[in-house]
């Protein structure tokens, strides 16, 4: 995708005029067609890539609490450098929670306090964000609330000018020495969440190196459902990566040490995409399944790539959940589109195929081998007592709720007078002391997102329901509680957001991680 330097002085989709914006070459329709598969730019691997479906699907290890005393589950996780065999025959250095990629899956119970102590043994600072969590502000993983490794001191880039070219005052940083305890009260319904790094200016490369894992919330309502469980309830972290000839991750960082200058090489400012599909850290894996129902928790953990997932040779995906919880009723879909950070829970009934059948999960937005995701091989018939009920959860529609305010947030590449450009929200790059909204605790607001490109918009703390896209009903796959929404080029998306949980500073931002690192974030304060 090519950006022009033609400047415009007109407003966009109702946004106040007079703001200097960038225009993108081509019409909105052309952007949506040409950019569906490639909102970013692919960085090509320098090693021979494996053939698909030659390695088994790994399932992330479930973390065990170090204590459950007093009704509180306590976990300890160490961020450290480790080596893993991702591509057969090669070793890849990962930065992982407990040295794993993906990190261990934490399973919490709704309404039960979970405390996670994260110890940082990496060479750089980190900030851990529970994505989708209803979390107190001091445990939210704010990008300047960092855990510093032993002996670390702020470099000039950290204390002053960032990639977004905004001055960061030294007092903007809240620094924990080597470890931090994150408090997760889990006052929320059952959902598939995930945790990942959120360090200011460096989220993209640090997640790329492995700092991501699942966090599942269970509750009584969900556990009472006759859905597939145990070994047939499988989280699938889908992402893309590229590799050097020695097996190390390839990423176009301006400073590969991630200690100095932040940002990526200019051709990748739209977003970094890889040429290898990984599922739970394995390239194009295969999973042997019995001819029964399976529950899959799909997560798009890419920096920039979008997926439209479907089965071949066909067959329905029974969607039962979105980002922040179960649907009221299941949806039978041919395909599900996921932008970065979006999740969907689906049930696949493999009894519709004969033993020995190979069923592929593909990305219809991809080309070549990036169309492949993984393969299921049906092995044998066994008894299956699970089923998908017609009613899943009590989902309170917000359409009839009293709306306390309506606000517009425009996500856009803005050109400045010196010829440089920056990703902005309402014309502003991120600044820790700038707030674009102040919703009241316990209220519902209508938030309208507009854009010039592909921007998956994520709200911290607040869960929402998508109510319209360009005035039309939302897609069937996004009719439930969400925390991230795919906003496409020249599109207006309206959501109703519910602000419950805690007062304090939170943020919304683009979850294309390169855009996020280039200042496409904004604060709001719940009062």
C-alpha positions as CSV (number, residue, x, y, z in Angstrom):
1,X,0.0,0.0,0.0
2,X,1.4,3.4,-1.0
3,X,0.8,6.6,0.9
4,X,0.9,9.9,-1.0
5,X,2.1,13.2,0.4
6,X,-0.9,15.0,-0.9
7,X,-2.4,17.0,2.0
8,X,-6.1,17.6,2.5
9,X,-7.8,20.3,4.5
10,X,-11.3,18.7,4.4
11,X,-12.9,16.8,7.3
12,X,-13.6,13.1,7.1
13,X,-16.9,11.4,7.8
14,X,-18.1,14.0,10.2
15,X,-14.8,14.7,11.9
16,X,-14.1,18.4,12.5
17,X,-12.6,20.0,9.4
18,X,-9.3,21.8,9.3
19,X,-7.3,18.8,10.5
20,X,-4.3,18.0,8.2
21,X,-4.7,14.4,7.1
22,X,-3.0,12.1,4.6
23,X,-4.8,10.6,1.7
24,X,-4.2,7.1,0.5
25,X,-3.8,6.3,-3.2
26,X,-6.9,4.7,-4.6
27,X,-10.6,4.5,-3.8
28,X,-12.1,3.1,-0.6
29,X,-13.4,0.1,-2.6
30,X,-9.9,-0.5,-4.1
31,X,-8.3,-0.3,-0.6
32,X,-10.7,-2.8,0.8
33,X,-10.1,-5.2,-2.0
34,X,-6.4,-4.9,-2.4
35,X,-5.7,-4.5,1.3
36,X,-7.7,-7.4,2.6
37,X,-4.8,-9.8,2.6
38,X,-2.0,-7.3,3.1
39,X,-2.7,-4.3,5.4
40,X,1.0,-4.3,6.1
41,X,4.2,-5.5,4.3
42,X,5.7,-9.0,4.3
43,X,9.2,-9.4,5.5
44,X,10.6,-12.4,3.6
45,X,12.4,-15.2,5.5
46,X,16.0,-16.0,4.5
47,X,15.8,-19.7,5.2
48,X,14.2,-22.7,3.6
49,X,10.7,-23.0,4.9
50,X,9.1,-26.3,5.9
51,X,6.3,-27.9,4.1
52,X,2.9,-27.6,5.7
53,X,1.3,-30.2,8.0
54,X,4.5,-32.0,8.9
55,X,4.6,-31.1,12.7
56,X,1.9,-31.9,15.4
57,X,0.0,-29.0,16.9
58,X,1.4,-28.2,20.4
59,X,-1.0,-27.1,23.1
60,X,0.3,-24.5,25.5
61,X,1.0,-25.7,29.0
62,X,-1.5,-24.7,31.7
63,X,0.1,-22.7,34.4
64,X,-0.1,-24.0,38.0
65,X,-0.7,-21.6,40.8
66,X,2.0,-21.4,43.5
67,X,-0.7,-20.8,46.1
68,X,-4.5,-20.9,46.4
69,X,-4.7,-19.9,50.0
70,X,-7.4,-17.4,51.2
71,X,-9.5,-17.7,48.1
72,X,-6.7,-16.1,45.9
73,X,-4.8,-17.8,43.1
74,X,-1.2,-16.7,42.9
75,X,1.0,-17.3,39.9
76,X,4.7,-16.5,39.3
77,X,5.9,-16.1,35.7
78,X,9.4,-15.3,34.6
79,X,10.1,-13.5,31.3
80,X,13.3,-14.9,30.0
81,X,15.4,-15.7,26.9
82,X,15.1,-19.3,25.7
83,X,15.6,-21.4,22.6
84,X,12.9,-23.3,20.8
85,X,12.8,-25.5,17.7
86,X,10.1,-23.7,15.7
87,X,11.3,-24.6,12.2
88,X,12.5,-28.2,12.1
89,X,16.2,-28.5,12.5
90,X,16.8,-24.9,13.5
91,X,16.9,-23.1,16.9
92,X,15.1,-19.9,17.5
93,X,15.7,-17.5,20.3
94,X,12.4,-16.5,21.9
95,X,11.5,-14.0,24.6
96,X,8.9,-15.9,26.5
97,X,6.8,-16.0,29.6
98,X,8.6,-18.9,31.5
99,X,10.7,-19.1,28.3
100,X,7.8,-20.4,26.3
101,X,6.1,-19.3,23.1
102,X,3.2,-19.1,23.5
103,X,3.4,-18.5,27.3
104,X,1.7,-20.8,29.7
105,X,-2.1,-20.6,29.7
106,X,-3.5,-19.1,32.9
107,X,-7.0,-20.3,33.8
108,X,-8.9,-18.1,36.3
109,X,-12.3,-18.2,37.8
110,X,-14.8,-15.4,37.5
111,X,-15.0,-13.4,40.8
112,X,-11.9,-15.1,42.3
113,X,-8.8,-12.9,42.7
114,X,-5.9,-13.9,40.6
115,X,-2.5,-12.4,41.4
116,X,0.3,-12.8,38.8
117,X,3.8,-11.8,39.7
118,X,5.9,-11.2,36.5
119,X,9.6,-11.2,36.9
120,X,11.7,-9.7,34.1
121,X,14.9,-11.4,33.3
122,X,15.0,-10.0,29.7
123,X,17.6,-7.4,28.7
124,X,14.8,-4.7,28.2
125,X,11.8,-3.4,30.1
126,X,8.3,-4.9,29.7
127,X,4.7,-4.1,30.5
128,X,2.2,-6.9,30.7
129,X,-1.3,-6.2,29.6
130,X,-4.2,-8.6,30.2
131,X,-6.1,-8.0,27.0
132,X,-9.8,-8.0,27.7
133,X,-9.4,-7.9,31.4
134,X,-11.5,-5.8,33.7
135,X,-8.5,-4.7,35.7
136,X,-7.5,-1.9,38.1
137,X,-5.6,0.8,36.4
138,X,-2.3,0.1,38.2
139,X,-2.4,-3.5,36.9
140,X,-3.6,-2.7,33.4
141,X,-0.2,-2.8,31.7
142,X,-0.1,0.8,30.7
143,X,2.8,1.3,28.2
144,X,4.9,3.6,30.5
145,X,4.2,1.4,33.6
146,X,7.2,-0.9,33.1
147,X,9.1,-3.7,34.8
148,X,12.8,-3.0,34.4
149,X,15.4,-5.7,34.4
150,X,18.3,-5.8,36.9
151,X,20.6,-2.9,36.4
152,X,18.5,-1.2,33.7
153,X,18.5,2.6,33.5
154,X,16.5,4.8,31.0
155,X,18.3,5.5,27.8
156,X,17.9,8.9,26.2
157,X,15.3,7.5,23.8
158,X,13.2,6.3,26.8
159,X,13.5,9.5,28.7
160,X,13.0,11.9,25.8
161,X,12.0,11.5,22.2
162,X,10.1,8.3,21.1
163,X,9.3,7.0,17.6
164,X,6.1,9.0,17.7
165,X,8.2,12.1,18.0
166,X,6.5,13.3,21.2
167,X,8.5,14.3,24.3
168,X,8.3,11.8,27.2
169,X,9.0,13.6,30.4
170,X,11.0,11.5,32.9
171,X,8.1,11.5,35.4
172,X,5.9,9.8,32.8
173,X,7.4,6.5,33.7
174,X,6.4,4.3,36.5
175,X,9.2,1.8,37.0
176,X,9.0,-1.5,39.0
177,X,12.4,-3.0,39.8
178,X,12.7,-6.5,38.3
179,X,9.2,-7.7,39.2
180,X,5.6,-6.5,39.5
181,X,2.5,-8.1,41.0
182,X,-0.5,-7.7,38.7
183,X,-3.9,-7.9,40.4
184,X,-6.8,-9.5,38.4
185,X,-10.1,-9.6,40.3
186,X,-11.8,-11.2,37.3
187,X,-15.1,-9.4,37.9
188,X,-16.3,-10.5,34.4
189,X,-17.9,-13.4,32.6
190,X,-16.2,-16.4,31.1
191,X,-14.1,-15.5,28.1
192,X,-10.9,-16.2,26.1
193,X,-8.5,-13.4,27.0
194,X,-4.8,-13.2,26.3
195,X,-1.8,-11.4,27.9
196,X,1.0,-9.8,26.0
197,X,3.7,-7.2,26.2
198,X,2.7,-3.5,26.0
199,X,6.0,-1.6,26.5
200,X,6.0,1.9,25.1
201,X,7.3,2.1,21.5
202,X,8.4,-1.6,21.5
203,X,5.2,-3.7,21.7
204,X,5.6,-4.9,18.1
205,X,9.1,-6.4,18.2
206,X,8.6,-7.8,21.8
207,X,5.4,-9.6,21.0
208,X,7.0,-10.8,17.7
209,X,9.8,-12.4,19.8
210,X,7.2,-14.4,21.8
211,X,5.7,-12.3,24.7
212,X,2.1,-13.6,24.4
213,X,-0.1,-16.2,26.1
214,X,-3.7,-17.2,26.8
215,X,-5.7,-16.3,29.9
216,X,-9.0,-18.1,30.1
217,X,-11.8,-17.0,32.5
218,X,-14.3,-19.7,33.5
219,X,-17.6,-19.2,35.3
220,X,-20.5,-21.4,36.6
221,X,-22.8,-20.6,33.6
222,X,-20.2,-21.7,31.1
223,X,-19.1,-24.8,33.0
224,X,-22.7,-26.0,33.2
225,X,-23.0,-26.0,29.4
226,X,-22.5,-29.4,27.5
227,X,-19.8,-28.0,25.3
228,X,-16.6,-30.0,24.4
229,X,-14.2,-29.9,27.3
230,X,-10.9,-31.2,28.5
231,X,-8.6,-32.3,25.7
232,X,-11.3,-31.2,23.2
233,X,-11.2,-27.6,24.3
234,X,-8.1,-26.2,22.6
235,X,-6.8,-22.6,22.3
236,X,-5.3,-21.7,19.0
237,X,-2.9,-18.8,18.8
238,X,-2.5,-17.9,15.1
239,X,0.2,-15.6,14.1
240,X,2.8,-15.0,11.3
241,X,6.5,-14.7,11.7
242,X,9.6,-14.6,9.4
243,X,13.0,-16.1,10.0
244,X,16.7,-15.5,9.3
245,X,18.8,-18.3,7.8
246,X,20.0,-19.4,11.3
247,X,16.4,-19.8,12.5
248,X,16.2,-16.5,14.5
249,X,13.2,-14.3,14.1
250,X,13.5,-11.7,11.4
251,X,11.9,-8.3,12.1
252,X,12.8,-4.8,10.6
253,X,13.6,-3.0,13.9
254,X,15.7,0.2,13.6
255,X,17.6,-1.0,16.7
256,X,17.5,-4.9,17.0
257,X,18.7,-4.6,20.6
258,X,15.4,-2.8,21.4
259,X,17.3,-0.7,23.9
260,X,17.7,2.5,21.9
261,X,15.9,4.0,18.9
262,X,12.4,2.5,18.5
263,X,10.5,1.9,15.3
264,X,10.7,-0.1,12.1
265,X,12.3,0.5,8.7
266,X,10.1,2.9,6.7
267,X,8.7,0.3,4.2
268,X,7.1,-1.5,7.1
269,X,5.4,1.5,8.8
270,X,2.0,0.1,7.7
271,X,2.6,-3.0,9.7
272,X,4.9,-6.0,9.7
273,X,3.7,-9.4,8.3
274,X,5.6,-12.7,8.2
275,X,5.7,-15.5,5.6
276,X,5.2,-18.4,8.0
277,X,1.9,-19.2,9.7
278,X,2.4,-20.4,13.3
279,X,-0.3,-22.0,15.4
280,X,0.6,-22.3,19.0
281,X,4.2,-21.6,17.9
282,X,4.3,-24.4,15.3
283,X,4.5,-23.9,11.5
284,X,1.4,-25.1,9.6
285,X,0.7,-27.9,12.1
286,X,-1.6,-30.9,12.0
287,X,-3.9,-32.1,14.8
288,X,-5.3,-35.6,14.9
289,X,-9.0,-35.4,16.0
290,X,-11.6,-38.0,16.8
291,X,-14.9,-37.9,14.9
292,X,-16.4,-35.7,17.7
293,X,-17.1,-32.1,18.5
294,X,-14.1,-29.8,19.5
295,X,-14.1,-26.3,20.9
296,X,-11.4,-24.1,19.5
297,X,-10.5,-20.7,21.0
298,X,-9.2,-18.7,18.0
299,X,-6.9,-15.8,18.6
300,X,-5.3,-13.6,15.9
301,X,-2.0,-12.7,17.6
302,X,-0.4,-11.1,14.5
303,X,1.1,-7.7,14.5
304,X,-0.8,-6.7,11.4
305,X,-2.2,-9.6,9.3
306,X,-6.0,-10.2,9.1
307,X,-7.6,-13.6,8.7
308,X,-10.8,-14.9,7.1
309,X,-10.9,-18.5,8.4
310,X,-12.9,-21.3,6.8
311,X,-12.8,-25.1,6.5
312,X,-11.9,-27.0,3.4
313,X,-13.6,-29.1,1.9
314,X,-16.3,-27.0,3.6
315,X,-18.4,-27.3,6.7
316,X,-19.7,-24.9,9.2
317,X,-17.9,-23.1,12.0
318,X,-20.3,-22.9,14.9
319,X,-19.4,-19.7,16.7
320,X,-20.2,-19.6,20.4
321,X,-18.1,-16.7,21.6
322,X,-16.5,-13.4,20.8
323,X,-13.6,-11.5,22.4
324,X,-15.2,-10.9,25.9
325,X,-17.6,-13.7,26.4
326,X,-20.1,-16.3,25.1
327,X,-22.8,-15.4,22.6
328,X,-26.5,-15.5,23.6
329,X,-27.0,-18.1,20.9
330,X,-24.7,-20.0,18.6
331,X,-24.1,-18.8,15.0
332,X,-23.5,-21.2,12.1
333,X,-21.0,-19.5,9.8
334,X,-19.1,-20.4,6.6
335,X,-16.1,-18.2,7.6
336,X,-15.0,-15.9,10.4
337,X,-12.9,-12.8,9.9
338,X,-10.4,-11.8,12.7
339,X,-8.3,-8.7,12.8
340,X,-5.2,-8.6,15.1
341,X,-6.2,-9.2,18.7
342,X,-9.7,-10.4,17.9
343,X,-10.9,-13.7,19.3
344,X,-13.7,-16.1,18.4
345,X,-14.7,-19.4,20.0
346,X,-16.0,-22.0,17.6
347,X,-17.2,-25.6,17.7
348,X,-16.3,-27.9,14.8
349,X,-18.2,-31.3,14.6
350,X,-15.7,-33.7,13.0
351,X,-18.3,-36.5,13.0
352,X,-19.5,-35.1,9.6
353,X,-16.4,-36.6,8.0
354,X,-15.2,-40.2,7.7
355,X,-12.1,-41.3,9.6
356,X,-9.0,-40.7,7.5
357,X,-10.4,-37.4,6.1
358,X,-8.1,-34.4,6.1
359,X,-9.8,-31.1,6.9
360,X,-7.9,-27.8,6.4
361,X,-8.3,-24.5,8.2
362,X,-7.5,-21.9,5.6
363,X,-7.2,-18.1,5.4
364,X,-9.1,-16.9,2.3
365,X,-7.4,-13.5,2.6
366,X,-4.0,-15.1,2.1
367,X,-2.1,-16.2,-1.0
368,X,0.2,-19.0,-1.7
369,X,1.3,-20.9,1.4
370,X,0.0,-18.1,3.6
371,X,-3.5,-19.3,2.6
372,X,-2.7,-22.4,4.7
373,X,-3.2,-22.3,8.5
374,X,-3.4,-25.9,9.8
375,X,-4.9,-29.3,9.1
376,X,-7.1,-31.6,11.1
377,X,-7.0,-35.4,10.4
378,X,-10.0,-37.4,11.6
379,X,-8.8,-40.6,13.1
380,X,-11.7,-42.7,14.5
381,X,-15.3,-42.6,15.8
382,X,-15.8,-42.4,19.6
383,X,-18.7,-41.6,21.9
384,X,-19.5,-37.9,22.2
385,X,-21.8,-36.6,24.8
386,X,-21.2,-32.9,24.1
387,X,-23.5,-30.7,22.1
388,X,-24.1,-27.0,21.4
389,X,-27.2,-25.8,23.1
390,X,-29.5,-23.2,21.5
391,X,-28.9,-20.9,24.5
392,X,-25.4,-20.2,25.7
393,X,-25.4,-17.1,27.9
394,X,-27.4,-14.2,29.2
395,X,-26.1,-11.4,27.0
396,X,-27.7,-8.0,27.9
397,X,-28.2,-6.0,24.7
398,X,-27.1,-2.4,25.0
399,X,-29.2,-1.2,22.1
400,X,-31.9,0.0,24.5
401,X,-29.6,1.4,27.1
402,X,-29.5,5.1,27.9
403,X,-26.5,6.6,26.1
404,X,-24.7,9.1,28.2
405,X,-22.5,10.6,25.4
406,X,-21.5,10.1,21.8
407,X,-17.9,10.5,20.9
408,X,-15.9,10.2,17.6
409,X,-12.4,8.9,17.3
410,X,-10.6,9.2,14.0
411,X,-7.7,6.9,13.3
412,X,-5.5,8.3,10.6
413,X,-2.0,8.9,9.2
414,X,-1.3,12.6,9.7
415,X,1.3,14.6,7.8
416,X,3.1,17.4,9.6
417,X,4.5,20.7,8.3
418,X,8.1,19.3,8.2
419,X,7.0,16.5,5.8
420,X,7.1,13.7,8.4
421,X,4.0,11.6,9.2
422,X,2.6,10.0,12.2
423,X,-0.3,7.7,13.1
424,X,-2.8,9.6,15.2
425,X,-6.1,9.5,17.0
426,X,-8.2,12.7,16.4
427,X,-5.1,14.3,14.9
428,X,-3.0,13.7,18.1
429,X,-0.1,11.4,18.7
430,X,-0.1,9.7,22.0
431,X,0.9,11.6,25.1
432,X,0.5,10.3,28.7
433,X,-1.0,13.5,29.9
434,X,-3.6,14.0,27.1
435,X,-7.1,12.6,27.6
436,X,-9.7,12.4,24.8
437,X,-12.7,11.3,26.9
438,X,-13.9,11.1,30.5
439,X,-16.8,8.7,30.7
440,X,-18.5,8.1,34.0
441,X,-18.3,4.8,35.8
442,X,-21.4,2.7,35.3
443,X,-22.5,4.5,32.1
444,X,-22.9,3.5,28.4
445,X,-21.5,5.6,25.6
446,X,-21.7,5.5,21.9
447,X,-18.2,5.6,20.4
448,X,-17.7,6.1,16.7
449,X,-14.5,5.0,15.0
450,X,-13.5,6.2,11.6
451,X,-10.3,5.5,9.7
452,X,-8.2,5.9,6.6
453,X,-6.7,2.4,6.7
454,X,-7.0,-1.0,8.5
455,X,-7.1,-0.2,12.2
456,X,-8.2,-2.9,14.7
457,X,-9.3,-0.6,17.6
458,X,-8.9,-2.0,21.2
459,X,-10.4,-0.5,24.3
460,X,-8.8,-1.2,27.6
461,X,-11.2,-2.2,30.5
462,X,-14.4,-1.4,28.6
463,X,-16.3,-4.1,26.8
464,X,-18.7,-3.1,24.0
465,X,-21.2,-4.3,21.4
466,X,-20.8,-3.4,17.8
467,X,-24.1,-1.8,16.6
468,X,-23.3,-0.7,13.0
469,X,-20.9,-0.5,10.1
470,X,-21.5,2.5,7.8
471,X,-25.1,2.4,9.2
472,X,-25.6,-1.3,8.4
473,X,-25.8,-4.1,11.0
474,X,-22.5,-5.6,12.1
475,X,-21.2,-8.9,10.8
476,X,-22.7,-12.1,12.2
477,X,-19.3,-13.0,13.8
478,X,-19.2,-9.9,15.9
479,X,-22.6,-9.9,17.7
480,X,-21.5,-10.3,21.2
481,X,-19.3,-8.7,23.9
482,X,-16.0,-7.4,22.4
483,X,-12.9,-5.4,23.3
484,X,-11.4,-5.1,19.8
485,X,-13.2,-4.2,16.5
486,X,-11.9,-4.3,12.9
487,X,-12.2,-0.8,11.4
488,X,-11.6,-0.9,7.7
489,X,-10.5,1.8,5.3
490,X,-13.0,4.8,5.0
491,X,-15.4,3.1,7.3
492,X,-17.5,4.3,10.3
493,X,-18.1,1.7,13.0
494,X,-20.3,2.5,16.0
495,X,-20.1,0.6,19.3
496,X,-21.9,0.9,22.6
497,X,-19.3,0.7,25.3
498,X,-20.0,-0.1,28.9
499,X,-17.7,1.4,31.5
500,X,-17.7,-0.8,34.5
501,X,-15.1,-1.9,37.0
502,X,-12.8,0.9,38.1
503,X,-12.1,4.6,37.9
504,X,-8.8,5.8,36.5
505,X,-6.6,6.1,33.4
506,X,-7.2,3.7,30.5
507,X,-6.5,3.8,26.8
508,X,-7.8,3.0,23.4
509,X,-5.4,2.3,20.5
510,X,-4.9,0.6,17.2
511,X,-3.8,-3.0,17.7
512,X,-1.7,-3.1,14.5
513,X,1.3,-3.2,16.8
514,X,3.5,-1.1,14.5
515,X,0.8,1.7,14.5
516,X,0.6,1.4,18.2
517,X,4.3,1.8,18.6
518,X,4.1,4.9,16.3
519,X,1.9,6.7,18.7
520,X,-1.6,5.6,17.6
521,X,-2.9,5.5,21.2
522,X,-5.1,7.8,23.3
523,X,-6.0,8.0,26.9
524,X,-9.5,8.2,28.5
525,X,-10.2,8.6,32.2
526,X,-13.1,6.9,33.9
527,X,-14.5,9.3,36.5
